[in-house]
Amino acid sequence: MSTRPVDEKLAREFGLNAEEWGRVQTIMGRQPSFTELGIFSVMWSEHCSYKSSRVWLKELPTKAEWVVHGPGENAGVVDIGDGLTAIFKMESHNHPSFIEPYQGAATGVGGILRDVFTMGARPIANLNALRFGRPENPRTKRVVDGVVRGIGGYGNCVGVPTVGGEVNFHAAYDGNPLVNAMTVGIAPKDRIFLSAAAGIGNPVVYVGSKTGRDGIHGATMASAEFDANSEEKRPTVQVGDPFTEKLLIEACLELMKTDVIVAIQDMGAAGLTSSSVEMAGKGGVGIDLDLDHVPQRETGMSAYEMMLSESQERMLMVLEPGREYIAEEIFRKWDLDFAVIGHITDTGRIVVRHKGVVEADIPLDPLADQAPLYRRPIQWPVPLPVLDSATVQCNMPNDEALLQLVACPDLCSRAWIASQYDPAVGGQTVKKPGQADAAIVKIEGSNRALAITTDCTPRYCQADPKMGGMQAVVESWRNITATGARPLAITDNMNFGNPEKPEIMGQFAAAIQGMAEACIALDYPVVSGNVSLYNETEGKGILPTPAIGGLGVIEDAHAARGIAIAAHQDLVLIGETAGWLGQSLFLREILGREEGAPPPVNLVAERRNGDFVRQQIAKGVVAACHDVSDGGLLVALAEMALAGNCGFALDELDKAHATHAFLFGEDQGRYVIASADASGLLEAARAANVPARLLGRTGGNELTFPGGSSVSLVDLKEAHERFFKTWMS
């Protein structure tokens, strides 16, 4: 392989354009070697360098008094009190999951786990955000099955509960499924480990699994569109081993109790290349590697292959000199590889040796500072016109419409998926999937708990990327608020198409603007994230999907509210309802139309309504709470009924409020509260200038609507559970 001439043709195959190839030659002052070109190509790939997105990401707010570390480290860190921090991040494994669904999803989980425990945190929860193509597409079922098994297989075996997530289906994801994985961990505030290398002469140590040929050029594969031959890229998908990952977690956390580690970085995208370059670059030092000492599971591996391999379950560390034996003893005990493969230098260069030959010698500053940074041409999106809900005609009765909605792929029961995940391993999960708007995971040894969620509504983003980006942030804020927790911060996963197309860059930039406005208004900063571009196959891109992972804290885990209603409770709607049907699931699933602007987000109302709901939960007057989102008010009420196996009657709604628009519109900033004291709740709402109205009362085995129509819980449950049972049978 390395006998090929290193020229512009090869550079293009490696993902570099002509200008970038010229820049490499200028930096080097000569023709690069094959290995050097490989290093430049992965470090300058979209996946590693964010060359199309960095200029826009700077617009996101990243600071707050509770933010300990924002973007730039392996994961974000927020102070949660009592000397503890929550460390969390979301990342994509979209392209690998298209090619090899099981391993693509599994290694996505493994990679995000390493980002978190690398910083000294014990992982306590996994979540995901998944988007798939049409169920009738022959490929979709195979992808769904493989991805779900991959997530469950890895997370369950490594012993970290999968506590939440979301799943959407749409034709735009036929050729590019999205697999976004999120991990949350807990670490003492005074024991957080960073990645900047330091100490001239300090040993550089490789630990974990052996290096193989899997995943080579995975980063550049994830930085290009797919075509009809993408199945041939299977060799670039990594293979994961969750049992080794579990050993690696325990070994790293044990070593972190000592004072041996100077810096630590997982070998993720671009493997040994990115970990060594980033560690040395952040520390302003040089690094010298001797690949003869790299543990290898295959014979005859070249320097190029070892530097670009993305074999899983591997870490790179800089240790205190003379104390390597402490680390080696721990890693040998856990039956993991340990090898000193280099040392820190004062040269400001990365030097790679193999079999006595210098295979790469690159200055680190220009490798980072002169990496491409593009302000690509932008075509700003024109939001779709507002759909007048009064013009939407539908003769379907409310009961029939509800049954059809809860049976659709985007709203149906996720029990088939959730049953393959273990949400309870570790014993700290208080609210499991489906029990609350956010997962609630207790912090061991404390009454405090974290509320965690993932959210995005891609159809809103397609219709109006700025409003869609804003709504993704506020929905995660609402979901955390609905449990009674205080939202702290978000991680994001920006999934978009080809950034070289002005309309795609317009979507990206507008979504960032909407997200930034929401984060500022809600005191809800961005502390980590990931960008996944080129999600296109044969020129057809995905819906813009800025997935948001939100995290909050609640002082008493047992005070967290779920969505399940019980008999003899009043139902109260918080927030204003205009009856917005544009981009609603009612419009799509019942009438077969995808049109109109998405519901507008009023950030002042969101903050006011959410703060009020949280205050009422803290006062103990809220028995259950659910935000109103996909499917509107009647779907939210139906989900509460299913969770509590309890019916209700909407006897407080007059004919004017029994319209499809009122019952199925997706107006924002709304919550349904079940309470034993509706009068006190309504009085408090009036005092706080929060819109609130009584809807009805819980009880019985039926959902009774204005006008006398009804749906039995039995029929509702059957419709809700039908899709996956039938599709996956």
SVG drawing of the C-alpha trace seen along z (x, -y; Angstrom):
<svg xmlns="http://www.w3.org/2000/svg" viewBox="-72 -38 89 51">
<polyline fill="none" stroke="black" stroke-width="0.4" points="0.0,0.0 2.7,-2.5 4.5,-1.9 2.0,-4.1 3.3,-7.5 2.3,-10.3 0.7,-12.9 -2.4,-15.0 -4.3,-12.0 -3.7,-10.1 -4.4,-13.1 -7.8,-13.4 -8.5,-9.7 -7.7,-10.5 -10.2,-13.4 -8.0,-16.4 -8.7,-18.9 -6.1,-20.5 -5.7,-23.6 -5.3,-21.5 -2.8,-19.2 -0.8,-22.3 -1.0,-23.5 0.4,-20.2 3.4,-20.5 4.0,-24.1 3.9,-23.1 6.3,-20.2 8.6,-22.0 8.7,-18.7 6.6,-15.9 5.0,-14.2 5.5,-10.5 2.6,-8.1 2.1,-8.0 2.4,-11.8 -0.3,-12.3 -2.5,-9.9 -2.1,-11.9 -2.9,-15.2 -5.9,-13.6 -7.6,-12.4 -6.7,-15.5 -8.0,-17.8 -11.1,-15.7 -14.5,-17.3 -15.0,-14.7 -11.9,-15.8 -11.3,-19.4 -14.9,-20.8 -13.6,-22.9 -17.1,-23.8 -18.7,-24.3 -16.2,-25.9 -17.1,-29.5 -20.7,-28.9 -20.2,-26.9 -18.6,-29.9 -22.0,-31.6 -23.3,-29.1 -23.2,-30.2 -20.9,-27.9 -20.4,-29.6 -22.3,-29.7 -21.3,-29.7 -22.0,-25.9 -20.0,-25.1 -16.6,-23.6 -15.4,-22.7 -17.1,-23.6 -16.4,-22.5 -12.8,-21.6 -12.3,-18.7 -13.5,-15.1 -16.8,-16.0 -18.6,-18.8 -18.5,-19.2 -21.1,-20.9 -21.1,-21.3 -24.0,-19.5 -23.2,-20.3 -21.7,-18.4 -18.3,-18.5 -19.5,-16.4 -19.8,-17.1 -21.7,-15.6 -19.7,-14.9 -21.6,-14.3 -21.5,-14.3 -23.3,-13.1 -21.6,-11.8 -22.7,-10.3 -21.9,-7.0 -24.1,-7.6 -22.0,-6.5 -20.7,-3.3 -24.2,-2.3 -25.4,-2.6 -22.7,-0.2 -22.7,2.2 -25.6,1.4 -24.7,3.7 -21.0,2.8 -21.6,-0.8 -24.1,-1.4 -22.1,0.7 -18.8,-1.1 -20.7,-4.4 -21.7,-3.6 -18.2,-2.4 -16.7,-5.6 -18.9,-8.0 -18.4,-6.0 -14.6,-6.5 -15.1,-10.2 -16.7,-10.4 -14.6,-8.0 -11.4,-9.5 -12.1,-12.5 -12.4,-10.6 -16.1,-10.0 -17.9,-6.7 -20.6,-6.4 -24.1,-6.1 -26.3,-6.4 -26.5,-6.0 -29.1,-7.5 -29.6,-7.7 -31.3,-9.6 -32.1,-7.4 -33.5,-8.3 -34.5,-5.7 -35.9,-5.6 -39.5,-4.5 -40.6,-1.3 -41.6,0.0 -38.1,-0.5 -36.5,3.0 -33.3,1.8 -34.9,0.1 -35.8,3.1 -32.3,4.6 -30.8,1.3 -33.2,0.8 -32.7,4.4 -28.9,4.1 -28.7,0.7 -30.9,1.6 -29.1,4.8 -25.8,3.0 -26.8,0.4 -28.3,3.0 -25.5,5.5 -22.7,3.0 -24.4,1.0 -25.9,4.0 -22.6,5.9 -20.5,3.0 -22.9,2.5 -24.2,-1.1 -28.0,-1.5 -29.6,-2.8 -32.2,-5.0 -33.8,-7.0 -33.8,-8.2 -36.0,-8.9 -36.8,-7.2 -38.1,-8.8 -38.9,-7.4 -38.8,-9.4 -38.0,-8.8 -35.2,-11.4 -33.2,-8.8 -33.6,-5.9 -30.0,-6.2 -28.5,-7.7 -29.8,-6.6 -28.7,-8.7 -27.2,-7.0 -26.4,-9.5 -25.2,-8.2 -25.0,-10.0 -23.3,-9.1 -23.4,-10.8 -21.0,-10.1 -20.2,-11.4 -16.8,-12.6 -15.5,-14.5 -14.9,-18.1 -11.3,-18.0 -10.5,-14.8 -11.2,-15.7 -8.6,-14.5 -7.7,-16.6 -6.0,-15.8 -3.2,-18.4 0.2,-16.6 3.0,-18.1 6.4,-17.3 9.4,-17.0 10.6,-13.4 7.4,-12.0 6.5,-8.6 3.6,-8.2 1.7,-5.0 -0.7,-2.9 -3.3,-0.8 -6.3,1.3 -6.9,3.6 -4.4,4.5 -4.4,2.6 -5.8,4.2 -6.7,3.0 -10.4,2.2 -11.6,-1.3 -8.7,-2.6 -9.8,-5.9 -13.1,-5.8 -12.8,-9.6 -12.5,-10.4 -15.3,-7.9 -17.5,-9.9 -16.6,-13.1 -18.0,-12.1 -21.3,-11.4 -22.3,-7.8 -23.1,-6.3 -24.3,-3.1 -21.0,-1.4 -20.9,-2.4 -21.5,1.2 -17.9,1.8 -16.7,-0.4 -17.4,2.3 -13.7,2.6 -13.7,-1.0 -16.3,0.0 -14.7,0.7 -15.4,3.9 -16.2,3.4 -15.8,5.6 -17.9,4.3 -16.3,6.8 -12.8,5.2 -14.4,1.8 -15.7,2.7 -12.2,3.8 -10.8,0.5 -13.2,-1.6 -12.3,0.1 -8.5,0.0 -8.6,-3.7 -10.7,-4.7 -8.4,-2.7 -5.3,-4.4 -7.1,-7.8 -7.1,-7.3 -3.3,-7.7 -1.3,-10.7 0.4,-9.0 -1.6,-10.5 -0.5,-13.7 -2.9,-13.6 -5.2,-11.1 -7.1,-10.7 -9.2,-8.0 -8.3,-6.7 -11.5,-7.6 -11.8,-8.8 -8.4,-8.6 -7.1,-6.5 -3.5,-6.9 -3.1,-9.9 -5.8,-12.1 -5.0,-11.2 -1.3,-11.9 -1.7,-15.0 -4.4,-16.5 -2.6,-15.8 0.7,-17.2 -1.0,-20.2 -3.1,-21.2 0.0,-21.0 2.2,-23.0 4.8,-20.2 6.2,-17.6 5.6,-13.9 7.9,-11.0 6.4,-7.6 8.0,-4.3 5.4,-2.0 7.6,1.1 6.1,1.1 2.4,0.8 0.5,4.0 -0.8,5.5 -3.2,8.3 -2.3,8.6 1.1,9.3 2.9,7.0 1.1,3.8 2.6,0.7 3.1,-2.7 0.3,-4.1 -2.1,-1.3 -1.2,-1.6 -1.5,-5.4 -4.9,-5.4 -6.5,-2.3 -9.7,-2.9 -9.6,0.3 -11.7,-0.1 -11.1,-0.1 -7.7,-1.9 -6.4,-4.9 -3.3,-7.0 -1.7,-8.5 1.1,-10.7 2.4,-9.5 4.7,-10.8 8.2,-9.6 9.4,-6.6 5.9,-5.6 5.0,-3.6 5.2,-0.4 2.1,-1.5 0.0,-1.8 1.4,1.3 0.6,3.3 -3.0,2.1 -3.6,2.7 -2.0,6.2 -4.2,7.1 -7.3,6.2 -5.8,8.3 -5.2,5.3 -2.3,4.4 0.2,1.8 3.1,0.4 5.4,-2.6 5.3,-3.7 7.0,-7.1 7.8,-10.3 7.1,-14.0 9.6,-16.3 10.2,-20.0 10.3,-20.0 6.7,-20.9 6.6,-18.1 5.1,-14.6 7.8,-12.1 6.7,-8.6 9.3,-5.8 8.9,-2.2 11.6,0.4 14.3,-2.2 12.8,-4.4 11.2,-7.9 7.8,-7.4 6.5,-10.9 7.9,-14.1 5.3,-16.9 5.3,-20.3 2.2,-20.3 1.3,-24.0 0.7,-24.3 -1.1,-20.9 -3.6,-22.6 -3.4,-26.3 -3.3,-25.9 -6.0,-23.3 -8.7,-24.3 -11.4,-26.7 -14.2,-27.4 -16.9,-30.0 -18.8,-28.2 -21.4,-30.0 -24.8,-30.2 -28.2,-30.2 -30.4,-31.3 -33.6,-29.2 -36.9,-30.8 -39.4,-29.5 -42.5,-27.9 -45.7,-30.1 -48.0,-29.7 -50.8,-27.2 -54.2,-28.5 -55.5,-25.8 -59.1,-27.0 -58.7,-25.9 -57.8,-22.3 -60.8,-20.1 -61.1,-16.7 -64.2,-14.6 -62.5,-11.9 -63.8,-11.6 -61.4,-12.5 -61.3,-8.9 -60.4,-7.5 -57.8,-10.1 -56.2,-9.4 -56.0,-5.7 -54.4,-6.3 -51.9,-8.7 -50.7,-6.5 -50.3,-3.6 -48.0,-5.5 -44.2,-4.7 -43.3,-8.1 -45.7,-7.8 -46.1,-4.1 -44.8,-2.2 -41.0,-1.7 -41.3,1.3 -39.8,3.6 -36.7,1.3 -36.6,0.6 -36.9,4.3 -33.5,4.9 -31.8,2.3 -31.2,2.7 -32.3,-0.5 -31.8,0.7 -28.3,2.1 -26.4,0.2 -29.6,-0.1 -29.8,-3.9 -32.5,-4.4 -35.5,-6.0 -37.6,-6.8 -37.1,-4.4 -38.0,-5.0 -41.7,-5.9 -42.2,-6.7 -41.3,-10.4 -40.4,-13.1 -36.7,-12.7 -34.9,-9.7 -34.1,-10.1 -30.9,-8.6 -30.0,-8.8 -26.5,-9.7 -25.1,-6.9 -24.8,-7.9 -27.0,-10.9 -30.7,-11.9 -29.8,-14.1 -30.5,-12.8 -29.9,-13.8 -32.7,-14.3 -31.5,-13.4 -33.2,-13.6 -32.5,-13.7 -34.8,-15.8 -35.2,-17.1 -38.1,-17.5 -36.5,-17.2 -39.6,-18.1 -39.7,-21.4 -36.1,-22.0 -36.7,-21.2 -39.6,-23.8 -37.7,-26.5 -34.2,-25.5 -33.9,-28.5 -37.2,-27.8 -36.5,-24.0 -33.1,-24.5 -34.7,-26.7 -37.5,-24.2 -35.1,-21.3 -33.4,-23.1 -36.6,-24.2 -38.2,-20.8 -35.2,-19.3 -35.6,-22.1 -39.3,-21.3 -38.8,-17.6 -36.3,-18.1 -38.6,-20.8 -41.6,-18.4 -39.8,-16.1 -39.2,-18.9 -35.5,-19.1 -33.5,-22.3 -32.1,-22.3 -28.3,-22.9 -26.7,-22.5 -26.9,-20.7 -24.7,-18.7 -25.6,-18.7 -25.2,-16.5 -25.5,-18.5 -26.5,-16.1 -26.8,-17.7 -26.1,-17.0 -23.3,-18.2 -21.9,-21.5 -20.6,-22.3 -24.2,-23.0 -25.2,-26.5 -28.7,-25.5 -27.3,-22.9 -24.9,-25.5 -27.9,-27.8 -29.8,-25.1 -26.8,-24.6 -26.2,-28.3 -29.9,-29.0 -30.2,-26.1 -27.2,-27.3 -28.8,-30.8 -32.0,-29.4 -30.2,-27.1 -28.1,-30.0 -31.2,-32.3 -32.9,-29.5 -29.8,-28.7 -29.3,-32.3 -33.0,-32.9 -33.1,-29.7 -29.6,-30.0 -28.9,-26.6 -25.4,-26.6 -23.8,-24.2 -20.9,-22.3 -20.0,-19.7 -21.1,-18.4 -20.4,-16.8 -20.9,-17.7 -21.9,-15.1 -22.0,-16.4 -22.2,-14.7 -25.2,-12.7 -26.2,-12.2 -26.5,-9.2 -26.5,-9.8 -27.2,-13.5 -30.2,-13.0 -29.7,-14.5 -31.3,-13.9 -33.7,-16.3 -31.6,-18.8 -31.3,-17.2 -29.7,-19.2 -30.2,-16.6 -30.0,-18.0 -29.0,-16.1 -30.2,-17.9 -29.1,-17.5 -30.6,-18.8 -30.4,-18.1 -33.1,-17.6 -32.4,-17.7 -34.6,-14.7 -34.9,-11.9 -38.1,-10.7 -39.7,-14.1 -39.3,-13.7 -42.6,-13.6 -43.5,-11.0 -46.3,-11.1 -48.6,-8.4 -52.0,-9.5 -54.1,-7.9 -57.8,-8.1 -59.4,-11.1 -57.0,-13.7 -57.8,-17.0 -56.2,-17.6 -54.8,-21.1 -53.3,-22.5 -50.5,-25.0 -49.7,-27.3 -51.5,-28.9 -53.2,-26.9 -53.9,-28.5 -54.3,-25.2 -51.2,-25.0 -51.4,-22.3 -48.5,-23.3 -45.9,-20.5 -48.0,-18.5 -48.2,-14.8 -52.0,-15.1 -51.5,-16.8 -49.0,-14.2 -50.5,-11.0 -54.2,-11.8 -54.3,-14.0 -51.1,-12.9 -49.7,-16.5 -46.3,-17.9 -46.7,-21.6 -46.7,-24.9 -44.4,-26.6 -43.7,-24.8 -45.2,-26.1 -43.5,-29.3 -41.4,-29.3 -42.0,-32.1 -38.9,-32.1 -40.4,-34.4 -43.4,-32.2 -41.3,-29.1 -39.3,-30.4 -42.3,-31.7 -44.4,-28.6 -41.5,-26.2 -40.4,-28.0 -44.0,-28.0 -44.3,-24.2 -41.0,-23.5 -42.2,-25.6 -45.5,-23.8 -43.7,-20.4 -41.4,-21.6 -44.5,-22.6 -45.8,-19.0 -49.1,-19.9 -48.3,-18.1 -49.0,-14.3 -47.9,-13.9 -46.6,-16.2 -46.1,-15.8 -45.0,-18.3 -47.2,-18.6 -45.3,-18.0 -45.7,-15.5 -49.3,-14.8 -50.6,-17.6 -52.8,-17.7 -54.8,-14.5 -51.7,-12.4 -50.1,-13.8 -53.2,-12.9 -53.3,-9.4 -49.6,-8.8 -50.4,-9.7 -53.4,-7.4 -51.3,-4.5 -48.5,-5.1 -51.0,-5.0 -53.5,-2.5 -56.1,-5.0 -58.7,-6.8 -60.1,-10.3 -63.0,-12.5 -62.5,-15.9 -65.7,-17.2 -64.4,-20.8 -64.0,-21.3 -66.8,-23.0 -67.5,-22.5 -65.2,-25.4 -62.3,-23.5 -63.2,-20.2 -61.7,-21.0 -58.9,-19.0 -56.7,-22.1 -57.1,-22.4 -56.8,-18.7 -54.0,-17.8 -52.2,-21.2 -48.6,-21.3 -48.4,-24.7 -45.2,-25.0 -44.6,-25.9 -47.4,-23.6 -47.7,-21.0 -50.5,-18.8 -50.5,-18.5 -52.5,-16.0 -53.2,-17.4 -55.5,-16.8 -55.8,-20.5 -56.7,-22.1 -58.2,-25.2 -55.0,-26.1 -53.0,-25.4 -55.2,-27.6 -55.1,-30.4 -51.3,-30.2 -51.2,-30.3 -53.3,-33.4 -51.1,-35.1 -48.0,-34.2 -49.7,-35.4 -49.4,-31.8 -52.2,-30.6 -53.9,-27.6 -57.3,-25.9 -59.1,-22.9 -59.4,-20.0 -61.3,-17.3 -60.8,-14.5 -59.1,-11.2 -60.7,-7.8 -62.2,-4.7 -61.1,-2.6 -62.0,-4.9 -60.8,-8.2 -64.0,-10.3 -63.9,-13.3 -66.2,-16.3 -69.4,-15.2 -69.4,-11.8 -67.1,-9.8 -64.6,-7.6 -61.7,-5.1 -61.1,-2.2 -57.7,-1.8 -57.7,1.7 -58.1,0.4 -55.7,-2.4 -53.0,0.0 -53.6,2.4 -53.2,-0.4 -50.1,-1.8 -48.3,1.5 -49.2,2.7 -46.5,1.3 -43.3,3.0 -45.1,6.2 -46.3,6.5 -43.3,5.1 -40.7,7.0 -42.6,10.3"/>
</svg>
